[in-house]
Amino acid sequence: MDSPFFEGPEPKAASFQGRLQLQDFMFKPASPDPAAASASQQPACPSPLRRSPRKLTPLSPVPSPDRTTKPDNGGGRPAAKTHTTAAAATGSLETSATIASSTSGEEPTTKRRGSSGSSSNPKPKRKRQTAGYAPPSTYAHLQPIEDILAPDLLILFVGLNPGLQTARSGHVYAHPSNLFWKLLHSSGITPRLCAPTEDRDLPRLYGLGNTNIVSRPSRNGSELSKAEMDEGVEALEEKVRGCRPETVCIVGKSIWESIWRVRHGRGIKKDEFRYGWQDGSENMGVPLDEESSGAWAGARVFVATSTSGLAATLRPAEKERIWRELGEWCERRRADRGRAS
């Protein structure tokens, strides 16, 4: 049909010929195969979920490469390099591996450092170092403790030597861990718990005295030598002979071993030692002259346990039992003296 507005033939109708054909670029599945169709009917295993590498970023800071930093003071010193340690790099790799394994459902293959072999190879415990012999000059700045002696005592306690706390305070058995004052009360030797500051009142209050086989102070008994302990035996005999107590209480096994060694010229055997009352032949302070020997036969010897807090050979119940034996005797003798007065 001719148009009144155009000359010539009518233009062709619009079409997609010559334009980009999108269907040529679309995915076309292949024709189905019967064998493949039967296999597709069975439940297929789900493919592992793929994660983007960007999600594997470690949570801990990633070590940066080596860089040179300038000194802050501007003093012209050479620049110091900051190096990342291998431990930091290892830690970041372990964190990355842990995150990756958690996303895929697998257990992490890396273990925490130090966890492997911890049960088979335990760290050995550090042993306490024992102190050896210390000469008298080591504690020459500390003053020795004066003996607490009086005539006609019920019990004269014989300790090893003054400790450092005792030497500083000037009162016997002053260290808080020492059980001397507690055992005196629990055994019945004293009717109440006394304080170390009351040591000078013991002869007047309860008929108790105190001395030591070695006069110089030290940290513990291992800083004393057997020779100086043996030298103190004769002086101890003279003290007992002078004040004449009814009983001498040896506070510690090592003290009695030293006395035995001096008296018998040899060490005491295992079957010869016992705590508690000793034979009458072992009395201390026996008069040397025959005229005085008939009036007094010496003081009976009772070997008690050490009261030091470091002495852990015997259980507390065993210590209580040994000291209670002396306490029962002390209670009876104190009652007898009270009735006689």
TARA-V457671 format. One record per pair of residues at least 6 apart in sequence whose C-alpha atoms are under 7 Angstrom apart, sorted by the first residue. I is the first residue (numbers start at 1). GAP is how many residues later the second one is. D is the distance in whole Angstrom. If there is no record, write none. Layout:
((I & GAP & D) (I & GAP & D))
//
This chain:
((2 & 7 & 7) (2 & 8 & 7) (56 & 40 & 6) (56 & 43 & 7) (56 & 44 & 6) (57 & 39 & 7) (58 & 34 & 6) (58 & 37 & 6) (58 & 38 & 5) (60 & 32 & 6) (62 & 30 & 6) (63 & 21 & 6) (63 & 25 & 7) (63 & 26 & 6) (66 & 15 & 7) (66 & 16 & 6) (66 & 17 & 6) (67 & 14 & 6) (67 & 15 & 6) (68 & 11 & 6) (68 & 12 & 6) (68 & 13 & 5) (68 & 14 & 7) (69 & 10 & 6) (69 & 11 & 6) (69 & 12 & 6) (70 & 9 & 5) (71 & 6 & 7) (71 & 8 & 6) (94 & 16 & 6) (97 & 11 & 7) (98 & 10 & 5) (101 & 6 & 6) (101 & 7 & 6) (131 & 91 & 6) (131 & 92 & 7) (132 & 90 & 6) (132 & 91 & 5) (133 & 89 & 6) (133 & 90 & 4) (133 & 91 & 6) (133 & 92 & 7) (134 & 89 & 5) (134 & 90 & 7) (139 & 78 & 7) (139 & 79 & 7) (142 & 25 & 6) (142 & 26 & 7) (143 & 24 & 6) (144 & 23 & 6) (144 & 71 & 6) (144 & 72 & 6) (144 & 73 & 6) (145 & 17 & 7) (145 & 22 & 6) (145 & 25 & 6) (147 & 63 & 6) (147 & 64 & 5) (148 & 52 & 7) (148 & 61 & 5) (148 & 62 & 5) (148 & 63 & 6) (149 & 60 & 5) (149 & 61 & 7) (149 & 94 & 7) (150 & 53 & 7) (150 & 93 & 6) (151 & 92 & 4) (151 & 93 & 6) (151 & 94 & 7) (152 & 91 & 6) (152 & 92 & 6) (152 & 93 & 5) (153 & 50 & 7) (153 & 54 & 5) (153 & 55 & 6) (153 & 56 & 7) (153 & 92 & 4) (153 & 93 & 6) (154 & 53 & 5) (154 & 54 & 6) (154 & 91 & 6) (154 & 92 & 5) (154 & 93 & 6) (155 & 52 & 7) (155 & 53 & 5) (155 & 54 & 6) (155 & 90 & 6) (155 & 91 & 6) (155 & 92 & 5) (155 & 93 & 6) (155 & 94 & 7) (156 & 52 & 6) (156 & 53 & 5) (156 & 54 & 6) (156 & 89 & 6) (156 & 91 & 6) (156 & 92 & 5) (156 & 93 & 6) (157 & 52 & 6) (157 & 53 & 5) (157 & 54 & 6) (157 & 91 & 6) (157 & 92 & 5) (157 & 93 & 6) (157 & 94 & 7) (158 & 52 & 6) (158 & 53 & 5) (158 & 54 & 5) (158 & 55 & 7) (158 & 91 & 6) (158 & 92 & 5) (158 & 93 & 6) (159 & 52 & 6) (159 & 53 & 4) (159 & 54 & 6) (159 & 91 & 7) (159 & 92 & 5) (160 & 52 & 5) (160 & 53 & 5) (160 & 54 & 6) (160 & 95 & 6) (161 & 51 & 5) (161 & 52 & 6) (161 & 53 & 5) (161 & 54 & 6) (161 & 55 & 6) (161 & 56 & 6) (162 & 53 & 7) (162 & 54 & 7) (162 & 55 & 5) (162 & 56 & 7) (163 & 54 & 5) (163 & 55 & 5) (163 & 56 & 6) (163 & 57 & 7) (164 & 53 & 6) (164 & 54 & 6) (164 & 55 & 6) (165 & 9 & 6) (165 & 10 & 6) (166 & 6 & 5) (166 & 7 & 6) (166 & 8 & 5) (166 & 9 & 7) (167 & 50 & 6) (171 & 25 & 6) (171 & 26 & 6) (171 & 28 & 7) (172 & 24 & 6) (172 & 27 & 7) (173 & 7 & 7) (173 & 23 & 7) (174 & 22 & 6) (177 & 132 & 5) (178 & 129 & 6) (178 & 130 & 5) (178 & 131 & 5) (179 & 128 & 5) (179 & 129 & 6) (179 & 130 & 7) (180 & 127 & 5) (181 & 12 & 7) (181 & 13 & 6) (182 & 11 & 6) (183 & 140 & 7) (184 & 6 & 6) (185 & 6 & 6) (185 & 7 & 6) (185 & 8 & 5) (187 & 133 & 7) (187 & 136 & 6) (187 & 137 & 4) (187 & 140 & 5) (188 & 139 & 5) (188 & 140 & 7) (188 & 143 & 7) (189 & 138 & 5) (189 & 141 & 6) (189 & 142 & 7) (190 & 16 & 7) (202 & 6 & 5) (202 & 7 & 7) (203 & 6 & 6) (213 & 16 & 6) (213 & 19 & 5) (213 & 20 & 6) (213 & 23 & 6) (214 & 15 & 6) (214 & 18 & 6) (229 & 29 & 6) (230 & 28 & 6) (230 & 29 & 7) (230 & 32 & 6) (233 & 26 & 6) (237 & 47 & 6) (237 & 48 & 5) (238 & 47 & 6) (240 & 44 & 7) (240 & 45 & 5) (241 & 44 & 4) (241 & 45 & 6) (241 & 46 & 7) (244 & 55 & 7) (245 & 54 & 6) (246 & 53 & 5) (246 & 54 & 6) (247 & 52 & 5) (247 & 53 & 5) (247 & 54 & 6) (248 & 51 & 6) (248 & 52 & 6) (248 & 53 & 5) (248 & 54 & 6) (249 & 52 & 6) (249 & 53 & 5) (249 & 54 & 6) (249 & 55 & 7) (250 & 6 & 7) (250 & 52 & 6) (250 & 53 & 5) (250 & 54 & 6) (251 & 52 & 7) (251 & 53 & 5) (251 & 54 & 6) (251 & 55 & 5) (252 & 52 & 6) (252 & 53 & 5) (252 & 54 & 4) (253 & 52 & 6) (253 & 53 & 7) (257 & 10 & 7) (257 & 11 & 6) (260 & 7 & 7) (260 & 8 & 6) (261 & 6 & 5) (261 & 7 & 7) (275 & 28 & 5) (275 & 29 & 6) (276 & 26 & 5) (276 & 27 & 5) (276 & 28 & 6) (276 & 46 & 7) (277 & 24 & 6) (277 & 25 & 4) (277 & 26 & 7) (278 & 23 & 6) (278 & 24 & 6) (280 & 20 & 7) (282 & 19 & 7) (283 & 15 & 5) (283 & 16 & 5) (283 & 17 & 5) (283 & 18 & 6) (284 & 14 & 5) (284 & 15 & 5) (284 & 16 & 7) (284 & 17 & 7) (285 & 13 & 5) (285 & 14 & 6) (286 & 7 & 7) (286 & 11 & 6) (286 & 12 & 4) (287 & 6 & 5) (304 & 18 & 6) (304 & 19 & 6) (305 & 14 & 6))
//
